[in-house]
Amino acid sequence: MMRTELVKSHVTLIDLAVKSAFNEDSWVHEETIAQGNSPSVLYILKIKDKKYVAKLTDPNCPGWNLRTIYSAQINGFNHTVAPKVHYSDPST
């Protein structure tokens, strides 16, 4: 899937995250990961020859508290069982 085929609002959010986290304007969409039972959409991105995952979840999704998910991710990273979070905005 080309970057132009992504949902426009997702491109805007990814642009913001990449700029905020890495001070970069350029990124390449490599793959969309199947959602399974999760309401999140996961995109594999390439930024300066390194791969990252952008996880986008509708903040109004019932049963999903993005602040709690963020806290769990940070806790997991601090215990070396989850990747580092470079950027997070629970309102988006």
Buried (B, 14 or more C-beta within 10 A) or exposed (E): EEBEEBEEEBBEBBBEBBBEBBEEEEBEBEEBEEEEEEEBBBBBBBBEEEEBEBBBBEEEEEEBEBEEBBEEBBEBEEEEEEEEEBBBEEEB
